[in-house]
């Protein structure tokens, strides 16, 4: 075992000593493939758990993040007990001191329930599956509709604020810290040329009601049980006050392209209209009259916004030296940015058709 792995196991052992459970025979395996946190599955003879090291460089409000999840879980559990929420609610486990997260050295950790025989999926493979995904995330937001959005902390300021993200990109371009601008100048120019769209997003955002939104509505943030049925919404790290168009837009971003987020063959990208139709119709149906007319209209704005805003964030991180998103190859964030901007363009081109599908 190398020094890094030995240190990790020592940290994990120290963390687990703070919980009132016998982990002496626990089997530890990496779980998932997230860009930000390090997540592990613990399997003991009696039960299974999820252990997560929270990236405190990204999530600087680590304690608030854990507190948010606790408040949301408690509300969802109450809704479930009242028959208003059909999904499971995996809980954070408390330490011996009654805390929902613990700091060991410089790192923050938390332990959560694992739903036995559950699993994640990495991509939507059919309109039927897309409908299940959209319904599950809509049920999550619906169950939180009467939860005061401002009662939870803002974990990442200006997370989906397009004006702020464009200022970040402008600063990255001006500084060009890694001397990478020349290789992506055309992409930078394209992003700055979308000012009319940006202005529209700013205008409509001011008119929409706040909700508790998930803000990371990828299919792999759902747990499934046999038959590929969603059983729980997970990864509440970015749950904050937000807009429904953000959550819907992220579903479109992660479900409607035929290519992986970092695939370099963007000339072969297509927008899967059958998946989009299933997403928007199921999302709207699950909300029913809990969604306003303007919110319904905003969903297609969100479908354009999320690929664009994530694309600019990938591009900004590339210019700044890959400090935010984990990368595994040269120009990884640039490849992601190119892919997301291409998806944005495809959604814009298809907008007349998308409007018809939404009705």
C-alpha positions in Angstrom: 0.0 0.0 0.0 1.5 3.4 -1.0 1.7 6.3 1.4 -1.3 8.1 -0.1 -3.6 5.0 0.3 -2.2 4.3 3.8 -3.0 7.9 4.8 -6.5 7.6 3.4 -7.2 4.4 5.3 -5.9 6.1 8.5 -8.2 9.0 8.0 -11.2 6.8 7.3 -10.5 4.7 10.4 -10.3 7.9 12.5 -13.6 9.1 11.0 -15.4 5.8 11.7 -14.2 5.8 15.3 -16.5 8.7 15.9 -19.6 6.7 15.1 -21.4 4.2 17.4 -21.0 1.2 15.0 -18.6 -1.6 14.6 -16.7 -1.0 11.4 -13.8 -3.4 12.2 -14.8 -5.7 9.3 -15.9 -3.0 6.9 -15.0 -3.4 3.2 -14.3 -0.1 1.6 -14.8 0.6 -2.1 -14.8 3.8 -4.2 -18.4 4.7 -5.1 -19.5 6.8 -8.1 -17.5 9.1 -10.4 -18.3 12.6 -9.2 -16.1 15.6 -10.2 -15.9 17.1 -6.7 -16.2 14.8 -3.6 -14.5 11.5 -2.8 -17.2 8.9 -2.0 -16.9 5.4 -0.7 -19.2 2.5 0.0 -18.7 0.7 3.3 -20.0 -2.8 3.5 -20.1 -4.5 6.9 -21.7 -7.9 7.9 -24.7 -6.0 9.3 -25.3 -3.0 7.0 -24.0 -0.8 4.2 -23.1 2.9 4.4 -21.9 5.7 2.2 -18.8 7.7 3.5 -18.0 10.9 1.8 -15.1 13.3 2.0 -16.5 16.7 1.2 -14.3 18.9 -1.0 -14.0 21.9 1.3 -12.1 23.8 -1.3 -15.2 23.8 -3.5 -17.8 23.6 -0.7 -16.4 26.2 1.7 -19.6 26.2 3.7 -19.2 22.5 4.6 -21.1 22.5 7.9 -24.0 24.5 6.3 -24.1 22.0 3.4 -24.6 19.2 5.9 -27.1 21.2 7.8 -29.1 21.9 4.6 -29.2 18.2 3.8 -30.4 17.4 7.3 -33.3 20.0 7.1 -34.3 18.8 3.7 -34.2 15.1 4.7 -36.3 15.8 7.8 -38.9 17.6 5.7 -39.0 14.9 3.0 -39.3 12.2 5.7 -42.3 14.1 7.2 -43.8 14.4 3.7 -43.3 10.7 3.1 -44.9 9.8 6.4 -47.9 11.9 5.4 -48.2 10.1 2.1 -46.9 13.1 0.0 -43.6 11.7 -1.1 -43.1 8.3 -2.7 -39.3 8.0 -2.6 -37.0 6.8 0.1 -35.0 9.4 2.1 -31.5 8.1 3.0 -30.4 9.8 6.2 -27.1 11.3 7.4 -25.9 9.4 10.4 -25.0 11.3 13.5 -21.7 11.0 15.2 -21.4 10.1 18.9 -21.4 13.9 19.5 -24.6 14.3 17.6 -23.1 16.0 14.5 -23.9 15.3 10.9 -20.4 15.9 9.6 -17.0 15.7 11.2 -13.7 17.4 10.6 -10.5 15.3 10.7 -7.4 17.3 10.1 -8.3 19.6 7.2 -11.0 17.4 5.8 -14.7 17.1 6.4 -16.5 13.8 6.3 -20.1 12.5 6.7 -21.6 9.1 6.9 -25.0 8.2 5.3 -27.4 5.4 4.9 -27.0 3.2 1.8 -30.2 1.7 0.4 -29.5 -2.0 0.0 -29.7 -3.4 -3.5 -29.9 0.1 -5.0 -27.7 1.3 -7.8 -27.0 4.3 -10.0 -27.3 4.6 -13.8 -25.0 6.8 -15.9 -27.2 7.6 -18.9 -30.8 7.7 -19.9 -31.4 5.0 -22.5 -35.1 5.5 -23.4 -38.0 8.0 -23.3 -39.6 5.8 -20.7 -36.6 6.1 -18.4 -36.4 9.8 -19.0 -40.0 10.1 -17.9 -39.1 8.3 -14.6 -36.1 10.6 -14.0 -38.1 13.8 -14.6 -40.9 12.5 -12.4 -38.6 11.7 -9.6 -36.9 15.1 -9.5 -40.2 16.8 -9.8 -41.5 14.8 -6.9 -38.5 15.9 -4.9 -39.2 19.6 -5.6 -42.9 19.2 -5.2 -42.4 17.7 -1.7 -40.3 20.7 -0.8 -42.7 23.3 -2.3 -44.0 24.3 1.2 -40.4 24.4 2.6 -39.3 28.0 2.9 -36.4 28.2 0.4 -34.6 30.9 2.4 -34.5 28.6 5.4 -31.5 26.8 3.9 -28.1 28.3 3.3 -26.7 29.3 -0.1 -23.8 26.9 -0.4 -22.2 28.4 -3.5 -23.0 32.0 -4.1 -24.2 32.9 -7.6 -24.1 29.3 -8.6 -26.4 29.7 -11.6 -26.0 33.5 -12.0 -25.2 33.9 -15.7 -23.9 37.4 -15.2 -21.5 36.3 -12.5 -20.3 33.4 -14.6 -19.6 35.7 -17.6 -17.6 38.0 -15.3 -15.6 35.0 -14.2 -14.9 34.1 -17.8 -14.0 37.7 -18.6 -11.5 37.7 -15.8 -10.0 34.4 -16.8 -9.6 35.7 -20.4 -8.0 38.9 -19.2 -5.5 37.1 -17.0 -4.9 34.1 -19.2 -2.9 32.5 -16.4 -1.9 29.4 -18.2 -1.4 31.0 -21.7 -4.2 28.9 -23.1 -6.4 31.6 -24.6 -5.0 31.5 -28.1 -6.2 27.9 -28.5 -9.8 28.6 -27.5 -10.3 32.2 -28.7 -13.1 31.3 -31.1 -15.1 29.6 -28.3 -14.5 32.5 -26.0 -15.8 34.9 -28.7 -18.9 32.7 -29.2 -19.8 32.8 -25.5 -19.5 36.6 -25.3 -21.6 36.9 -28.5 -24.6 35.5 -26.6 -25.4 38.7 -24.8 -29.0 38.9 -26.0 -29.7 35.4 -24.5 -27.9 36.4 -21.3 -30.1 39.5 -21.0 -33.2 37.4 -21.5 -32.1 35.0 -18.7 -31.5 37.8 -16.3 -34.9 39.3 -17.1 -36.9 36.2 -16.6 -35.0 35.1 -13.5 -36.2 38.2 -11.7 -39.8 37.2 -12.3 -39.7 33.5 -11.1 -40.5 32.2 -7.6 -37.7 30.7 -5.5 -37.8 26.9 -4.7 -35.5 24.5 -2.9 -33.8 23.1 -6.0 -31.4 20.2 -6.4 -29.1 21.9 -8.9 -27.4 18.7 -10.1 -30.2 16.7 -11.7 -28.1 14.1 -13.4 -29.5 10.6 -13.7 -26.7 9.3 -11.5 -28.0 11.4 -8.6 -30.9 9.1 -8.4 -30.8 5.6 -6.8 -32.7 2.8 -8.6 -34.0 -0.5 -7.6 -34.8 -3.6 -9.6 -36.5 -2.8 -12.8 -34.7 0.5 -13.1 -37.3 2.3 -10.9 -36.1 5.4 -9.1 -36.2 4.9 -5.3 -34.3 8.0 -4.0 -32.8 11.4 -4.9 -29.2 11.6 -3.6 -26.3 14.1 -3.5 -28.0 17.1 -1.9 -24.7 19.1 -1.7 -25.9 21.8 -4.1 -29.5 22.0 -2.8 -30.2 25.7 -2.4 -32.8 28.4 -3.1 -33.1 28.3 -6.9 -35.4 28.2 -9.9 -37.1 25.2 -11.5 -35.7 26.0 -14.9 -32.2 25.3 -13.5 -33.2 21.8 -12.4 -35.0 21.1 -15.6 -32.2 22.5 -17.7 -29.7 20.3 -16.0 -31.8 17.2 -16.9 -31.8 18.3 -20.5 -28.1 18.9 -20.4 -27.3 15.5 -19.0 -29.9 13.4 -20.7 -30.6 14.8 -24.2 -27.2 14.5 -25.9 -26.1 11.3 -27.6 -22.5 11.9 -26.4 -20.8 11.9 -23.1 -20.1 15.3 -21.5 -16.4 15.1 -22.5 -16.7 13.3 -25.8 -14.6 15.1 -28.4 -16.6 14.1 -31.5 -19.0 17.0 -31.1 -19.7 17.1 -34.9 -21.6 13.9 -34.3 -23.7 15.3 -31.5 -27.5 15.2 -31.8 -30.3 16.4 -29.5 -32.6 13.5 -28.7 -36.0 15.0 -29.1 -37.9 11.9 -27.9 -35.9 12.2 -24.6 -36.6 15.9 -24.3 -40.4 15.4 -24.9 -40.5 12.7 -22.1 -38.6 15.0 -19.7 -40.6 18.1 -20.2 -44.0 16.5 -20.3 -43.4 14.3 -17.3 -41.8 17.2 -15.3 -44.8 19.4 -16.0 -47.3 16.6 -15.3 -45.7 15.8 -11.9 -45.9 19.4 -10.8 -49.5 19.9 -12.0 -50.8 23.2 -10.7 -47.8 23.8 -8.4 -46.0 25.3 -11.4 -46.9 28.8 -12.7 -47.4 29.6 -16.4 -44.2 31.6 -16.5 -42.3 28.7 -14.8 -43.6 26.4 -17.6 -42.3 28.9 -20.2 -39.0 29.1 -18.4 -38.2 25.4 -18.8 -36.9 25.8 -22.3 -34.9 28.8 -21.3 -33.3 26.5 -18.7 -32.7 23.9 -21.4 -30.5 26.4 -23.2 -29.1 28.0 -20.0 -27.6 25.0 -18.3 -25.4 23.8 -21.2 -24.3 27.3 -21.8 -23.5 28.2 -18.2 -21.7 24.9 -17.5 -19.8 25.3 -20.8 -18.6 28.7 -19.7 -17.6 27.3 -16.3 -15.6 24.5 -17.9 -14.0 27.1 -20.2 -13.2 29.4 -17.3 -11.6 26.5 -15.3 -9.5 25.5 -18.4 -8.2 29.0 -18.7 -7.5 29.2 -15.0 -5.6 26.0 -14.8 -8.2 23.3 -14.0 -8.6 24.3 -10.3 -12.3 23.4 -9.9 -13.3 20.3 -11.9 -11.3 17.2 -11.7 -9.5 16.4 -15.0 -7.8 13.2 -16.2 -6.2 14.4 -19.5 -4.8 17.5 -21.2 -7.5 19.9 -22.3 -10.2 17.9 -20.5 -12.1 21.0 -19.4 -11.8 22.5 -22.8 -13.3 19.4 -24.4 -16.1 19.6 -21.9 -16.7 23.3 -22.7 -16.8 22.6 -26.5 -19.3 19.8 -25.9 -21.6 21.9 -23.7 -21.5 24.9 -26.1 -22.4 22.6 -29.0 -25.3 21.3 -27.0 -26.5 24.8 -26.3 -26.3 25.6 -30.0 -28.4 22.5 -30.8 -31.0 23.4 -28.2 -31.3 26.9 -29.6 -31.7 25.6 -33.2 -34.4 23.2 -32.1 -36.3 25.7 -29.9 -39.4 25.9 -32.2 -39.8 22.2 -32.1 -39.1 22.0 -28.4 -41.9 24.6 -27.7 -44.3 22.3 -29.6 -43.2 19.2 -27.6 -43.8 21.1 -24.3 -47.5 21.6 -25.0 
